[in-house]
Amino acid sequence: MPSLSEEELFLTSKPGKSKDKSHTMHRHFHRCFASTSTMFLWALFLVALTASYLSFQSFVDNSSKYLSTAWGGIQWEKQVRASAQIHRTNGFSVLVTGAAGFVGTHVSLALKKRGDGIVGLDNFNNYYDPTLKKARKSILNSHNIFIVEGDINDARMLAKLFDIVAFTHVMHLAAQAGVRYAMKNPNSYVHSNIAGLVTLLEECKNANPQPAIVWASSSSVYGLNEKVPFSESDRTDQPASLYAATKKAGEEITHTYNHIYGLSVTGLRFFTVYGPWGRPDMAYFSFTRNILQGKPITIYRGKNRVDLARDFTYIDDIVKGCMASLDTAKNSTGSGGKKQGPAQYRIFNLGNTSPVTVPMMVGILEKHLKNKAKKNFIEMPGNGDVPFTHANISSARTELGYKPTTDLQTGLKKFVRWYLSYSGYNHDKFVM
């Protein structure tokens, strides 16, 4: 039915026709009002329906998030307990943070092999290709080592783990590694190496019984120190990088928790760890990849064209030092966050004591890969690197029985064999 125009609505009625006009106007007004009311009711209905849908969707999303969370639940707890089960007399139950990392994987396997219980923790971040960590995780899983996927800053998750398992020891290896990356993403170092460490220590000091803690510091704490070889008694208050500064901060923080809460703490200053399943950001790893692909490698030199040198330490030797640190760690003395007496506090260098220049290391790789590297030599930029590292390991030798046995020639040969296998190359064409 055609509607009335505005002109018709406002025209003055003619005599004798006002009744009809008035009736018609009221009828149209009623229909218009009825139509508007209906539309209003439909609008209310649609609003209510939309609100209900959004509420339901939020519930579904939250439920899905809960169900797919990386930790929690009956099955998850069973896996944690099974992995923490001890299978030797006087064995340990160890929480290994950074368990899917380079050192973490090797230490976890060594602990499992001798019958200790291990629960791993790793956040699988993308600092380097996470597929390598996933591959390490598969190996750990094949040895019945359960890896919890989570962040070391998650206090609720840590509390849950300590509630399920009475850990005797914590091997804290989780950290944001790399000297140069700190210039790109400094916050990640504070998040992992400082905040994460404090979160873990808080849980350890509240645990009953408190676990003994062994954790990874770094040779980087020696910073601009020029006295060689580096000794644990040398000054470490001149860091050359943010990474080094966070590790130095970690040493001060752990000392504080040892002093106040009676936590037994052993810090290990690793010196340039290398070997199979290593980190792709390390020079020996990236050099190997580039040499095989025919790409140039960049070799830094110090002032006056002096070659950089590193105290390269093979992974098996580092693992021996970690295991010895756990075995000689004394019990913490606190209970429920209260110190009962003085607790053990130690720091050790774990190195090889035989520094090798970077060009010499490249020469060894060329020999094993049967291929010459395309080298670009440039002066070391101000990115936090130091010109040399050299460990004095007399303290570790005396107190831990630490004695490295793998030289760089042997260690790189083992690494190259692993790399060729992992990357799908033909072994026979390369390693001698």
Secondary structure by P-SEA (a helix, b strand, c coil): cccccccccccccccccaaaaaaaaaaaaaaaaaaaaaaaaaaaaaaaaaaaaaaaaaaaaaaaaaaacccccaaaaaaaaaaacccccccccccccccccaaaaaaaaaaaaabbbbbbbbcccccccaaaaaaaaaaaaaacbbbbbccccaaaaaaaaaaacccccccccccccccccccccaaaaaacccaaaaaaaaaaaacccbbbbbbbbccccccccccccccccccccccccaaaaaaaaaaaaaaaaaaccccbbbbbbcccccccccccccaaaaaaaaaaacbbbbbbbcccbbbbbbbcccaaaaaaaaaaaaaacccccccccccccbbbbbcccccccccccaaaaaaaaaaaaccccbbbbbcccccccccccccccccccccccccccccaaaaaaaaaaaaaaaaccccccccc
